[in-house]
Amino acid sequence: MSERTRIRASVIRGIEADDFASCGGNFYARGHIRSIAKVVGIDPEPLIREFDRKYGALEPTSAAAAFESERPVKIAEPRSPNWTAAMAVALVLVVLYGIVRVLDGGATDPQTAQPVAQPSRAALPAQSATATPAPDAVAAVPRKNVQLRVKAKRSSWLNVRDEKGRQLFSGLLASGKSMEWTAKKRIYILIGNGGGVELTVNGKKLGSPGTDGQVLRLDFGPGDPEGT
């Protein structure tokens, strides 16, 4: 059962003993119940309703907590610019420019040199009175909904709901397949194999959110991930 559901054997033994403490939360427990029910071939909904009656409804977890790294990220300290190297390069450029000027002046006979005609001001194209703003100066338009796309690298079980609890999808996403959902405010997703799927949220690829066999519960809004 543990191999078919990718749930640890200790967690399954706890569920058999009506002990859900090792599941990591109500949302995880609901996902485990669905996975086990699917393997044994029974309808999970009555079991879910009984679980909610005894232990309460699920509590969502933020995407930031789910994607939090287990290891601290080392940030390199900024280095001061190498002014000595910059000054050496500038000096070389000045010397080269002086050599070119000397050679160019020696090759030109002052008596035979012809003055270069200067273009008249009338021939110059008129410059636009208003400059085009840089792309960074254009304010980003806030999104009005949230879009989630899931691609399965390996077959993975998913449960997707919107902010009102309506089920958008529940089942097994086969390897190589992908699905996409849109909601107004928020999308909640339970993933049975965090390392077997790749996520794209609001057009930004996030890659795999977890490791093989890891059960994850995530939720996303119009402003996720940060920076989009």
Secondary structure, DSSP 8 states (H G I E B T S, - for coil): -HHHHT--HHHHHHHHTT--GGGTSHHHHHHHHHHHHHHHT--SHHHHHHHHHHH-------HHHHT--SS-----------HHHHHHHHHHHHHHHHHHHHHHHHTS-TTT--------GGGS----SS----GGGS-----SSEEEEEEESS-EEEEEEETT--EEEEEEE-TT-EEEEEESS-EEEEES-TTSEEEEETTEEEE--S-TT--EEEEE-TT-STT-
